[in-house]
Amino acid sequence: MGNNMTEKELRKKAMALPQTPGVYKMLDKDKHIIYIGKAKALKNRVSSYFGSHSNHSIKVVRMVEHVDDFDYILCDTEFEALVLECSLIKQHMPKYNILLKDDKGYNYIKITKEEFPKISECKQMQDDGATYIGPFVSTFSVKNAVEETLKIFKLPRCNKHFPRDYGKSRPCLNGFMGLCSAPCAGKITKEEYIANVNDAIKFLKGGSTASVREMQQRMQEYSDALEFEKAAKLRDRIKAIQNLDERQKVVSINVPEEDVFALVNSQKKACFDVIRFKNGRLTDSEHWIIDSVDNPSEARLELIERYYSMRDYVPSRIAVDGDIEDEKLLHQWLESKRGKKMEIIHPKKGEHLAIVNMCIKNANEHLAQNQGRLGKEMAALEELANLLGLPKPPEYIESYDISHTFGADNVAGMVVFHNGRPLKSHYKKFSIKGFDGQNDVGSMNEVLTRRFKHYYEDDDSSTFKQLPDLILLDGGQPQVNAVLPVIKQMNIDVPIFGMVKDTKHRTRAIAFDGGEIEINSHRSAFTLVSTIQEEVHRFAITYHHKKHKKSSFSSGLTQIEGIGEKKAKALLKHFKTIGAIKKANMDELMAVPNISKKNAASILEYYAKM
C-alpha cells in the first residue's frame, strides 16, 4: 500500500480494540482524517476494513488503500457514539464520508431604485439604494415568490433597462404570452408600470389574502366609475392569485409540519432530495447530487444525520422513501435534537405516499439534469430495477432478437439502450454461422458466445468491451435457459431476462430462470421494455430482409453455368444490383475478382437469352 503501517499491522491493531461502542477515525500518511464512523462494537467494525476486500465496495477499497493508521474514542452507548460522530464529521468534513454542502445562507427580495424598478431575488444586501425585503432562509420560497409575483403583475425578467430601452423593440415571448406588460414595446406607461410594482410589493409583504381584499375594493371602485378596462385588469390579477393558491393546495398535506426525504441511486451518481412542509404548505426544497451509494439504507441514515446537523429545526414528523439503518437510534437522536417527540414514517398509501412519490420524482429530475437525461426515462429504469430485483437502475442494456425465413438466412440483431435511450452507434448485426435451419435457441446461444468472445479478445476501442448492466432476449424461458450456461462458462456476471409476447405480438411478461414476471401493471417499465422489444425486432428483421434479398439475388446468379455462391456474392458486391450486372460488358465483368473470361461469357449469354 505504500503506507507506514501494513494492512496486516492495521488488522492486528484493530483486533485489539474492545467490543464496545465508539467512534473511529481513519488517518492517511499525513495524519489527516479521511473517514469518521461510529460502531456498536469497535473491534468488529474497524477490523472488517482490513483483510479480505471481497465484500467491500470500490469506494471502501479506495479509502482503505489510503489508510495509514486509525484512532478511536470509546463511548458509553451507541447513541453517544452517534452524537459524537455527527459533531466530528461536521468539524473535519472527511473526504470519504457522505457530505452535504450547506450553501443555504439568507435570501432577499430586491426592488431596484430606478425609473422602472425591477424585482428579483438575491443572496446579499448591497449599499446600492435598492429596497430589500427579508431575510428569508428558504431559497426555494424566495425564488417561487419572485417568479409568481412577476407573472401575476406582468413585470419584466429581462436585462433591458428602462427608460433607455422603452418602446425600442418587439416584445419577447413573455410579452406575446401575456406574462409581461412589455415596456420594451411601449405597451405600458411609466405610471401604470409603477402602480404594478407597488401592487407587487404589497403582495410580497402582505400575502395573497390582504392583497386580494385590497384589489377587490379597487375593482369595485373602478366598476362604479365605469372604468371597466381597469376593473377587468384587476379581475384577471385576482384570478391569477387565486389560481396560485389552488396550485399550492395541490402540494399540501393535512399535518402542521413534515420533512420528506427521497434517495434516488444510479450507476455513478445519486440524488438526495428534501421537501419541507409548514402549516400544510410546501415551504422549501433542497437537493444534493452525491456519488452513487452501495447501501441505500445505510446512506439514508448518514444523509438524514448530515441534513439535521446543518438544519436547526427538526419537525414533528419526517417521511422517508425507504429503509433506514439503525432507525431507532436515528429517531432517538432526532428527538433529542428537537427536544420533544417526533415520528419517522414510511408511507404505503394515501397523501403521504403521494408526497414521497413527488419527492422521488424531484430527485429523478435533478439526477436526470445532472446526467443529461430525462426524468421519466430514469424513473422507468428505477421501476425496471425494482421489478427485476437489480441493485441499481440498468444504465446500459443490450437486447437480442433472431430473424429468418423458415430457417434460411438466419441473423440476429443486437440493440443497445443507454440511460433509457437507443444508442445506435453500438448496435451490432450477427449472421448465424454455426448451422442452417430454424433454431432460435441455438442461434441465441451462438450470438451470445460470439458477443462475449469479442469482450475478451477485442482491443479497448471496441464497443464490445462495455459490459451491459442487463441483457433482454426476445423470447421466453427457452432462450434464457440457452444463454445462462454460456455466460456462466465465460465467467460473465450480467443479469439475463427474456421478453415474452402475447398472441398479438405485444410485450406480456419478462421471463427469467425459474418463471415469469408480469409487467403490464408497471407502466413506466412496461413502456421501456416494449420500446426495446420493438426496436430490436425492427433492427433484426431489417437486417434479415436485406440479407434475404441479397441471398435471393445470389441464388438467381448461381443458375448461370460456372457461377457458384462465392462468385455470385463477388458480383453483387462489385455491381450492387442485378440490373448493373445485366448491363455490364465483358471487360467490366472480368474486373470482378475470380470472374474469368469464360465466366463473363456465360453471364452475357445467360442474360442475352432472357
Salt bridges, closest charged atoms under 4 A:
GLU7 OE2 - HIS53 NE2 2.97
ASP28 OD2 - HIS32 ND1 3.81
ASP30 OD2 - LYS29 NZ 3.80
ASP68 OD2 - LYS31 NZ 3.37
ASP69 OD1 - LYS13 NZ 2.69
ASP69 OD2 - LYS31 NZ 3.83
ASP102 OD1 - ARG311 NH2 3.00
GLU115 OE1 - LYS190 NZ 3.10
ASP128 OD2 - LYS110 NZ 2.96
GLU147 OE2 - ARG157 NE 3.44
GLU148 OE1 - ARG247 NH2 2.94
ASP165 OD2 - ARG164 NH2 2.92
GLU192 OE2 - LYS233 NZ 3.91
ASP199 OD1 - ARG218 NH1 2.90
ASP199 OD2 - ARG237 NH1 2.72
GLU214 OE2 - LYS202 NZ 3.92
GLU214 OE1 - ARG218 NH1 3.17
GLU227 OE1 - LYS230 NZ 3.20
ASP236 OD1 - ARG235 NH2 3.16
GLU246 OE2 - LYS249 NZ 3.33
GLU257 OE2 - ARG338 NH1 3.35
GLU258 OE1 - ARG317 NH1 3.66
GLU258 OE1 - HIS352 ND1 3.25
ASP259 OD2 - ARG276 NH2 2.84
ASP273 OD2 - HIS366 NE2 3.46
ASP284 OD2 - LYS104 NZ 2.56
GLU286 OE2 - LYS104 NZ 3.71
GLU286 OE1 - ARG311 NH2 2.75
ASP291 OD1 - LYS269 NZ 3.09
GLU302 OE1 - ARG306 NH2 3.57
GLU305 OE1 - ARG306 NH1 3.10
ASP321 OD1 - ARG300 NE 2.95
ASP326 OD2 - LYS38 NZ 3.34
GLU327 OE1 - HIS346 NE2 2.75
GLU335 OE2 - HIS331 NE2 3.44
GLU343 OE2 - ARG317 NH2 2.82
GLU377 OE1 - ARG421 NE 2.84
GLU395 OE2 - ARG373 NH2 3.50
GLU398 OE2 - ARG451 NH2 2.73
ASP401 OD2 - HIS537 ND1 3.22
ASP409 OD2 - HIS548 ND1 2.58
ASP440 OD1 - HIS404 NE2 3.03
GLU446 OE2 - ARG450 NH1 2.82
ASP458 OD1 - HIS454 ND1 3.18
ASP474 OD1 - LYS501 NZ 3.66
ASP502 OD2 - ARG506 NE 3.44
GLU516 OE1 - ARG508 NH1 3.03
GLU535 OE2 - ARG538 NH2 2.89
GLU605 OE2 - LYS609 NZ 3.37
